[in-house]
């Protein structure tokens, strides 16, 4: 359960299906690099220096300790942060834990955010992604320390699934199988619908590095999908 200073969110057990994958992702195409009127940044540069952040007033109120402002923050940010964490981790319950911790950090540290360094939305995504990477790192450490489980726990194909749902689940499995940084780039650009510039700011890399991650991630995703099809044949 996600709860805090005046907010509550019921938890759902187990992973949840993702939304339908964006068509350009599955077709191998790219997305337009929408710059929102800002030129491509060098690493660490933020377009927030050039525009008024739409969250600035709400952040100020949260920093002042207003519970109503925190509730408004959760209502505004929760859906995107929860979707981000779910796609990064492949587990809804863990994603809700990440969202809860993200909002607790916002509540405690909102006063440390400074407009002009980074957009607040960039800052919140960065916090959530860092928490996701912490969990992924712990999973890797546990899996390396424990003996391998030779039991085949792969879910059996469900012949009753519709074509759209079956495709969505295939993409979900493939997305979880690619490298975390490639997955992160794909999620930010294709699912969170950030521009390349915005996604690069969240990941703290150059736009060129982001585009390289996207290209490698798309290739890896397509390879996983092809292997999945061949395995079902």
N, C-alpha and C positions, 0 to 999 in steps of 0.2 A: 504493500500500500504506500502510495506517495502522500506524505502528509508533512505539514510544517506549520508556519505561522499563519494559520487561517486557510490552508488549502488541503484538499484531500483528493486522492485519485485511487480508484479501485484497481487492484492488480489482477492480471489475467495469467493463468498458468500456461506455461509452454509457449513455443514459438507460434507466431501468427503469420498467415500468408501476407506477402508483400502486395502492394498495388501492382497493376500491370506494368511491366517494364517499358520505359520509353522507347518508341519505335526506332529513333536514330541509334540507340544503344544496340539493339538486336540486329539492326541492318548493317552495323559497322560504320555508320555515318557519324559525323561530329555535330556539335552544337555550335551555333553562332557565338563568338566571343563577345558577348554584350558587355561593353565597358561602362555603361551608364554615364557617359560623358566624361570619363576619367581616363587618362592615358595609362598605358601598361606600366605597372610599378616595378621598381627594383625590389629585391627582397626586403621585407620589413616595412615597405611604404604602404600607407593606407589612404584610400580615397576619402576616408572620413576627415582628413585634414582639409578637404576642399568643400565639404558640404555639411550642413547641420544634421546631426544624427537624429532620426525620428524617435529614438528611445531615450534621448537625453533627459527629458523632463521626468519620465517614469523612473529612470535609474536614480535621479536625484531624490525622488520621493522614497524609493526603496532604501537608499542609503540613510535617509532621515528616520527610518524605522516605521514607516506607515504600513500596517498590515493590508489595508485596502490596495495599496500600490503593488504589494507582493502578490496578492491574489490576481490583480490585473496582469502582472508579469507572467504568472503561470498560465493564465488563460490565453495569453498571446503566444507564448513561446513553447508550451508543452507539446502540441501536436508535432511540430517540426523536430524538436529535440528527441522525442520518443521515437519517431520514424527513423531518424538518423542512427540512434543507438540500436534499435531493433535490427536494422540492416547491417550495422557493423558487427554485432554480436550473434545474430541469428537466434536470439532468445528473448522473448517478450518480458519475462520476469526480470532477467538481468538488466534489460534496457530500462525498465521502470526504476530499478535501483540506481542506475546511472542518472536518470532524469532527476530523481529525488536528491541525489548528492550534488548535482549541478545547481539546482535551485537553492539548496542550503548554502552553497558557496556564493551564489549571487547575493543571498540575504546577508551573509557575513562580510562579503568583500566588495559590495557594490560601490562603496566609497573610494575604492582604489582605482576604479576605472576612470580614465581621463579621455575626454573627447579629443580627437585629433591623432591619438596614437593608433587606434583601430576602432572600427564600428563596433557598437555593443553586440550586434548580432554575430560578428566575427569572433568576438571575445567569448560569448556563450558557447558557440560551436566548438571553439578551441578547447574550452574546459571540458565539454562533454566528450570530445574525441580523445583527450588525454586520459579521461577515466575509462573509456572503452579500451584504449591501448594497454592500460594497467591491467585490466581484466584478461585481455588476450595474452599478455605476457605471463600472468599467473597460470593460465590454462596450459601454456606451453611448458612452463616449469614443472607443473604437476604431471603432465603427460610424459615428460622425459624421466621423471623420478619413479613413475609407476611402471610395472611390467605391462606389455601390450595385452589388450583384451582381444582374444582370438574369436570371440563370439560375433557372428554377423548380425549386427543390429540395424542394418539398412532397412528403411521402410519398404514394404512391398508396393509395387505399382497399384494404384487404385483405378480399376477399369471404369468406375462410376464417375470419375472426374470429367468435367467438361473440358473442351479443348483449351479454353482461355485459362482456366484454373491450373490445368496440367502444365501449360507453358509457364505460368507464373511460378509454380513450384520448381520447375526445372531451372529457371533463372535464379531463384533463391538459393538452390543448392550450388549452382555454379559460382554465384557471387561469393558464397562463404568459402569456396575452395581457392580463390586467387589470393595473391599477396595482400596483406592488410593495407599497405599504403596505396596500392592500385585500387583496392576496393573503396578506400576512403575518397580518392579522387573521383571515381565513378559516381559514388553516392552523392557527393556534394554538387557535381555538375549536372548529372542526369536526373537524380531524384529530388534533391533539394533545390534544383533549378537555379544554382548560382552561376554567375558568369565565371569565366576562367580567372579573371582578376580577383573576384571575391573568394573563389575557392583557393587560389594561391595564397591569399592573405591568411585564410584560416589555417592552411597547412604550413605556413611560414616558409614557402619556397618561391622561386621565380616562376613566372608564367610559363617560360620554356620548360622548366622542370615539371610543372603540372601537366603540360601537354604531352610530355614524354610518358608520364605515369598513366595518363588517359589512353594513349596509344597502346602501351604495353598491356594495360588492364583490359582493353577491348579485345586484343588478340588472345589473351589468356582466357577471357570469358567465352569467346567463340570456340576455342579449343575444348574447353570443358563441356560446352553444349554439344559439340560434335561427338566427343567421347561418350556423353550420356546417351545420345541417339544410337551410337554403335552398340552400346551395352544393352539397349532395349531391343535391338534387331535380332 
